Amino acid sequence: MTHYEALYSRNYCTPLCWTELGEQRVLGLKLVSETEDKVTLIQNRLKAASNRQKSYADLKRRDIEYSVGDYVFLKRYRSDSSHIVSVEEIEVRSDLMFEDEPVQILDQDVKVLKRKSIPLVKILWWNHDTE
C-alpha cells in the first residue's frame, strides 16, 4: 500500500490519464453509422420546421401600400426654439473660403499639468456662434 492509498483510501491518478479501468465502448463502424443517421434525422427535422415557419411568414407578408393622408410611422413635431437656426450672411471669397475673425475674448483659463501650464482661451468668432 502506497502513502497516497493509505492517506486517501483510493488509487493515485496522474493528470495524464484520468480514465477509470473497466469496460469501455469500442467505436466501430456500426456506432459511427448510427450516429450519422441520428444527425441526419435531426437535420431533416430542423429543415422541415424552418420551412414551415418560412412558408407561414411568406403567407402573412404583404407589400406596404400608403395612400394620401396616412399617418403611418409619423410622429407629431413639437417645436423647440433651440431647433431654430439663424440665417446670417457669410462673406465667401471667390475660392469658396470665408475668413474667421475674432470678435471678443469670452473666457481665459490656465490648465496646470505636472511640469507645464497650458493657456486656454474661449473666443467669439465673427461667423460662428458662441463656442
C-alpha positions as CSV (number, residue, x, y, z in Angstrom):
1,M,0.0,0.0,0.0
2,T,1.4,3.4,-1.0
3,H,1.3,6.5,1.1
4,Y,-1.4,8.0,-1.1
5,E,-3.7,5.0,-0.8
6,A,-3.2,4.9,2.9
7,L,-3.9,8.6,3.3
8,Y,-6.9,9.0,0.9
9,S,-8.1,5.3,0.7
10,R,-8.1,5.3,-3.1
11,N,-5.7,4.8,-6.0
12,Y,-3.4,7.5,-7.2
13,C,-4.4,9.0,-10.6
14,T,-1.9,11.2,-12.5
15,P,-3.2,14.1,-14.5
16,L,-2.0,12.4,-17.7
17,C,-4.7,9.7,-17.6
18,W,-7.9,10.1,-15.5
19,T,-9.8,7.2,-17.0
20,E,-11.1,4.5,-14.8
21,L,-10.5,0.9,-15.5
22,G,-13.4,-1.2,-16.7
23,E,-15.3,-2.0,-19.8
24,Q,-15.0,0.7,-22.5
25,R,-17.1,1.2,-25.5
26,V,-15.3,0.5,-28.7
27,L,-16.0,2.9,-31.5
28,G,-16.8,0.9,-34.5
29,L,-18.4,1.2,-37.9
30,K,-21.9,0.4,-36.6
31,L,-21.7,3.1,-33.9
32,V,-20.5,5.7,-36.3
33,S,-23.2,4.9,-38.8
34,E,-25.9,5.1,-36.1
35,T,-24.6,8.5,-35.0
36,E,-24.6,9.7,-38.6
37,D,-28.2,8.5,-39.1
38,K,-29.3,10.4,-35.9
39,V,-27.6,13.5,-37.1
40,T,-29.2,13.4,-40.5
41,L,-32.6,12.8,-38.8
42,I,-32.2,15.9,-36.6
43,Q,-31.1,18.0,-39.6
44,N,-34.1,16.9,-41.6
45,R,-36.5,17.8,-38.7
46,L,-34.8,21.2,-38.3
47,K,-35.1,21.9,-42.0
48,A,-38.8,20.9,-42.0
49,A,-39.5,23.2,-39.1
50,S,-37.7,26.0,-40.7
51,N,-39.6,25.5,-44.0
52,R,-42.9,25.6,-42.0
53,Q,-42.0,28.9,-40.4
54,K,-40.8,30.4,-43.6
55,S,-44.0,29.4,-45.5
56,Y,-46.1,30.9,-42.7
57,A,-44.2,34.1,-42.8
58,D,-44.4,34.2,-46.6
59,L,-48.2,33.9,-46.4
60,K,-48.5,36.7,-43.9
61,R,-46.1,39.0,-45.8
62,R,-47.6,41.7,-48.0
63,D,-46.4,44.8,-49.7
64,I,-46.9,48.0,-47.8
65,E,-49.2,50.5,-49.5
66,Y,-49.7,54.1,-48.5
67,S,-52.4,56.5,-49.6
68,V,-52.6,60.2,-49.3
69,G,-53.4,61.3,-45.7
70,D,-52.0,58.2,-44.0
71,Y,-50.1,58.9,-40.7
72,V,-48.1,55.7,-40.6
73,F,-44.8,55.8,-38.6
74,L,-45.1,59.6,-38.3
75,K,-44.8,61.5,-35.0
76,R,-46.0,65.0,-34.4
77,Y,-43.2,67.5,-34.4
78,R,-43.1,69.6,-31.2
79,S,-41.4,72.9,-32.0
80,D,-38.4,73.8,-29.9
81,S,-36.7,77.2,-30.0
82,S,-33.3,75.6,-29.9
83,H,-34.0,73.9,-33.2
84,I,-34.3,77.3,-35.0
85,V,-31.2,78.1,-37.0
86,S,-30.5,81.7,-37.6
87,V,-29.5,82.6,-41.1
88,E,-26.7,85.1,-41.4
89,E,-24.9,86.3,-44.4
90,I,-21.4,84.9,-44.7
91,E,-19.0,86.6,-47.0
92,V,-17.5,84.0,-49.3
93,R,-14.4,84.6,-51.4
94,S,-14.1,83.5,-55.0
95,D,-12.1,80.4,-53.9
96,L,-15.1,79.5,-51.7
97,M,-13.3,80.2,-48.4
98,F,-14.6,82.5,-45.7
99,E,-12.5,84.3,-43.2
100,D,-12.9,83.9,-39.5
101,E,-12.2,87.0,-37.5
102,P,-12.1,87.0,-33.7
103,V,-14.5,89.5,-32.2
104,Q,-14.1,89.1,-28.4
105,I,-12.3,87.0,-25.8
106,L,-15.0,85.4,-23.7
107,D,-13.0,83.5,-21.1
108,Q,-9.4,82.7,-20.2
109,D,-8.1,79.8,-18.1
110,V,-4.7,78.2,-17.4
111,K,-4.6,74.4,-17.2
112,V,-1.7,73.3,-15.0
113,L,-0.1,69.9,-15.6
114,K,2.9,68.5,-13.7
115,R,5.6,70.5,-15.5
116,K,3.6,72.5,-17.9
117,S,0.9,75.2,-17.9
118,I,-1.4,75.4,-20.9
119,P,-3.3,78.7,-21.5
120,L,-6.9,78.1,-22.7
121,V,-8.8,81.0,-24.4
122,K,-12.5,81.0,-25.3
123,I,-13.1,83.3,-28.3
124,L,-16.2,84.6,-30.0
125,W,-15.6,84.4,-33.8
126,W,-17.3,86.6,-36.5
127,N,-19.1,83.9,-38.5
128,H,-19.8,81.4,-35.6
129,D,-22.0,81.2,-32.5
130,T,-20.6,81.2,-29.0
131,E,-18.3,78.2,-28.5
